[in-house]
Amino acid sequence: MFGFGKKQKQKPIKNSESIHTIPEEFYGAKDPEIHYGQAEKIKSAKKVSKIREQKFSGKTSKINVLVQNKKLRYIGIGVLSIIGVAVISWYYIDQAKRDRVVILPDVQEITEEIVEDVVEEISEEVVVVVEPEEEIVEEMQEEEVAVTAPTLDEKILEFPKLILVDTADIDNDALTDLEEELFNTDSGAFDTDGDGYYDGEEVNNLYNPTGLAPMRLVDAGLVQEYVNPTWQYRVYYPVP
């Protein structure tokens, strides 16, 4: 069962050595012509095969050379194209830089011209403003030189010696009876000229209380005027 009881067949052992025998054609030292012809055919076939191999090897070598040449060409073309791109890009970049450098001086020149014009205008305006000030100062100096200080030889003012404040005022017109004598007004009338303003009010405002014309005290000859030569102030005092 399961083949355990069967006898296994033994395979014949083959000798690794091969036995060569002389062909019958060479028996008795025969030299058949057939083998020479076959040998020549074999030799010629070998030569043809060698020639073919040489031709094939020559073709393969040529192909390899062509392939190598093509590779070199492609490499050379790539290198030249890279160099060309680099040169072109450098040219355009350099041109752009030059254009920028050329633009900047123009802007600087324009700004300098504008600044110079502004400075000239300002200087001219300052000169125009300063010149009148110098003239005014010179005129003031001349005027000051022309003005002389008062001396003791000038005429001395003579004021009335009477004290008029405490005297009587019958008509209550703000002028005492003695003051009305100085201004030639009526001591018994509140408004001597009848113009609607009482006598004291007209005198305080430097108007003539005795009539409508002349209107001012100075023009009527009722007072004298004093002008200080140094300070230019004015003093009015009644004529005694």
C-alpha positions as CSV (number, residue, x, y, z in Angstrom):
1,M,0.0,0.0,0.0
2,F,1.1,3.6,-0.8
3,G,3.9,2.0,-2.9
4,F,6.1,0.9,0.0
5,G,6.0,-2.7,-1.1
6,K,7.1,-2.0,-4.7
7,K,10.6,-2.5,-5.8
8,Q,12.3,0.6,-7.2
9,K,13.9,0.2,-10.6
10,Q,17.5,1.1,-10.9
11,K,18.5,3.6,-13.6
12,P,21.5,2.6,-15.8
13,I,24.6,4.6,-15.0
14,K,25.9,6.7,-17.8
15,N,29.6,7.2,-18.3
16,S,30.7,10.8,-18.5
17,E,33.4,9.9,-20.9
18,S,32.4,9.8,-24.6
19,I,34.1,7.3,-26.9
20,H,35.2,8.6,-30.3
21,T,35.8,6.2,-33.2
22,I,37.6,6.8,-36.5
23,P,35.1,7.1,-39.3
24,E,35.1,4.4,-41.9
25,E,36.1,6.9,-44.6
26,F,39.6,7.1,-43.0
27,Y,40.0,3.3,-42.7
28,G,43.3,2.0,-44.0
29,A,44.8,5.5,-44.1
30,K,42.5,6.7,-46.8
31,D,42.4,10.4,-47.6
32,P,39.0,11.2,-48.9
33,E,38.6,14.4,-50.9
34,I,35.2,15.0,-49.5
35,H,36.5,16.2,-46.2
36,Y,39.0,18.6,-47.7
37,G,36.2,20.3,-49.6
38,Q,34.1,20.5,-46.4
39,A,37.1,21.8,-44.6
40,E,37.6,24.5,-47.2
41,K,33.9,25.3,-46.9
42,I,34.2,25.5,-43.2
43,K,37.3,27.7,-43.5
44,S,35.6,30.0,-46.0
45,A,32.5,30.1,-43.7
46,K,34.7,31.1,-40.8
47,K,36.4,33.8,-42.9
48,V,33.0,35.1,-44.0
49,S,31.8,35.1,-40.4
50,K,35.0,36.9,-39.3
51,I,34.5,39.5,-42.1
52,R,30.9,39.9,-41.1
53,E,32.0,40.3,-37.5
54,Q,34.6,42.8,-38.5
55,K,32.1,44.7,-40.6
56,F,29.6,44.6,-37.8
57,S,32.2,45.7,-35.3
58,G,33.2,48.5,-37.7
59,K,29.6,49.6,-38.1
60,T,29.1,49.4,-34.3
61,S,32.2,51.5,-33.7
62,K,31.0,54.0,-36.3
63,I,27.6,54.1,-34.7
64,N,29.3,54.6,-31.3
65,V,31.4,57.4,-32.7
66,L,28.3,59.0,-34.3
67,V,26.4,58.7,-31.0
68,Q,29.4,60.2,-29.1
69,N,29.6,63.0,-31.7
70,K,25.9,63.7,-31.3
71,K,26.2,63.8,-27.6
72,L,29.1,66.2,-27.9
73,R,27.1,68.4,-30.3
74,Y,24.2,68.5,-28.0
75,I,26.4,69.3,-25.0
76,G,28.1,72.1,-27.1
77,I,24.7,73.5,-28.2
78,G,23.5,73.5,-24.6
79,V,26.6,75.2,-23.3
80,L,26.4,77.8,-26.1
81,S,22.7,78.4,-25.5
82,I,23.4,78.9,-21.7
83,I,26.2,81.3,-22.5
84,G,24.0,83.2,-25.0
85,V,21.2,83.5,-22.4
86,A,23.6,84.7,-19.8
87,V,25.1,87.3,-22.1
88,I,21.7,88.6,-23.2
89,S,20.4,88.8,-19.7
90,W,23.6,90.6,-18.5
91,Y,23.2,93.1,-21.4
92,Y,19.6,94.0,-20.5
93,I,20.4,94.2,-16.8
94,D,23.3,96.5,-17.5
95,Q,21.2,98.6,-19.8
96,A,18.5,99.0,-17.2
97,K,21.1,100.1,-14.6
98,R,22.5,102.7,-17.0
99,D,19.0,104.0,-17.7
100,R,18.4,104.4,-13.9
101,V,21.7,106.2,-13.4
102,V,20.9,108.6,-16.2
103,I,17.5,109.5,-14.8
104,L,18.8,110.4,-11.3
105,P,21.1,113.3,-12.3
106,D,18.2,115.0,-14.2
107,V,16.0,115.0,-11.0
108,Q,18.9,116.4,-9.0
109,E,19.5,119.2,-11.5
110,I,15.8,120.1,-11.5
111,T,15.7,120.3,-7.7
112,E,18.9,122.4,-7.5
113,E,17.5,124.9,-10.0
114,I,14.2,125.1,-8.1
115,V,16.1,125.7,-4.8
116,E,18.3,128.3,-6.4
117,D,15.3,130.2,-7.8
118,V,13.5,130.1,-4.4
119,V,16.7,131.3,-2.6
120,E,17.0,134.2,-5.1
121,E,13.4,135.2,-4.8
122,I,13.6,135.1,-1.0
123,S,16.8,137.1,-1.0
124,E,15.3,139.7,-3.3
125,E,12.2,140.0,-1.1
126,V,14.3,140.4,2.0
127,V,16.3,143.2,0.4
128,V,13.2,145.0,-0.7
129,V,11.8,144.8,2.9
130,V,15.1,145.9,4.6
131,E,15.7,148.9,2.4
132,P,12.7,150.9,3.6
133,E,13.5,150.1,7.2
134,E,17.0,151.6,6.7
135,E,15.5,154.7,5.1
136,I,13.0,155.1,7.9
137,V,15.8,154.8,10.5
138,E,17.9,157.4,8.7
139,E,14.9,159.8,8.5
140,M,14.2,159.3,12.2
141,Q,17.9,160.0,13.0
142,E,17.8,163.2,10.9
143,E,14.6,164.3,12.7
144,E,16.1,163.6,16.1
145,V,19.2,165.6,15.1
146,A,17.0,168.5,13.9
147,V,15.1,168.6,17.2
148,T,16.8,170.6,19.9
149,A,16.2,170.4,23.6
150,P,14.5,173.4,25.3
151,T,16.8,176.0,26.8
152,L,16.3,178.6,29.6
153,D,16.3,181.4,27.1
154,E,12.8,180.4,25.8
155,K,9.7,182.3,26.8
156,I,8.4,181.4,30.2
157,L,4.7,180.6,30.4
158,E,2.6,183.0,32.6
159,F,-0.4,181.4,34.2
160,P,-3.0,183.4,36.2
161,K,-2.1,183.8,39.8
162,L,-5.6,183.7,41.1
163,I,-7.0,180.5,42.7
164,L,-10.3,180.2,40.8
165,V,-11.5,176.9,42.2
166,D,-12.9,178.2,45.5
167,T,-14.7,181.2,44.1
168,A,-18.5,181.6,43.7
169,D,-20.6,180.2,40.8
170,I,-23.9,182.0,40.8
171,D,-25.4,180.4,37.6
172,N,-24.0,176.9,38.3
173,D,-22.6,176.5,34.8
174,A,-19.3,174.8,36.1
175,L,-17.5,178.1,35.6
176,T,-16.8,180.4,38.6
177,D,-17.6,184.0,38.3
178,L,-13.9,184.9,38.0
179,E,-13.4,182.3,35.2
180,E,-16.4,183.7,33.4
181,E,-14.6,187.1,33.4
182,L,-11.6,185.4,31.8
183,F,-13.7,183.8,29.0
184,N,-16.0,186.9,28.6
185,T,-19.2,185.0,29.5
186,D,-22.2,186.1,31.4
187,S,-21.9,185.1,35.1
188,G,-25.6,185.2,35.5
189,A,-26.5,183.0,32.5
190,F,-26.3,179.2,32.4
191,D,-25.8,179.2,28.6
192,T,-24.4,182.5,27.4
193,D,-24.7,181.8,23.6
194,G,-27.9,179.8,23.9
195,D,-26.7,176.8,21.8
196,G,-28.0,174.2,24.3
197,Y,-24.7,173.5,26.0
198,Y,-23.8,175.2,29.2
199,D,-20.7,177.4,29.5
200,G,-18.5,175.0,31.6
201,E,-19.2,172.1,29.2
202,E,-18.1,174.1,26.2
203,V,-14.9,175.2,27.9
204,N,-14.0,171.7,29.0
205,N,-14.3,170.6,25.3
206,L,-12.3,173.6,24.1
207,Y,-15.2,175.3,22.4
208,N,-16.0,179.0,22.5
209,P,-18.8,179.6,25.1
210,T,-19.5,183.2,23.9
211,G,-20.8,182.5,20.4
212,L,-21.3,180.1,17.5
213,A,-18.3,181.5,15.6
214,P,-15.4,181.0,15.8
215,M,-16.2,177.6,17.4
216,R,-12.8,176.9,19.1
217,L,-11.2,178.7,22.0
218,V,-7.9,179.1,20.2
219,D,-9.5,180.6,17.1
220,A,-11.5,183.0,19.3
221,G,-8.3,184.3,21.1
222,L,-9.6,183.3,24.5
223,V,-6.7,180.9,25.2
224,Q,-3.1,180.5,24.2
225,E,-1.5,177.2,23.0
226,Y,1.9,175.8,24.1
227,V,3.5,172.9,22.2
228,N,6.4,171.2,23.9
229,P,9.2,170.9,21.3
230,T,10.6,167.6,22.8
231,W,7.5,165.6,23.6
232,Q,5.0,167.4,21.4
233,Y,2.2,167.8,24.0
234,R,-0.1,170.8,24.0
235,V,-1.2,173.1,26.8
236,Y,-4.1,175.6,26.6
237,Y,-4.2,178.5,29.2
238,P,-6.5,181.5,29.3
239,V,-5.2,184.9,28.2
240,P,-4.9,187.1,31.3
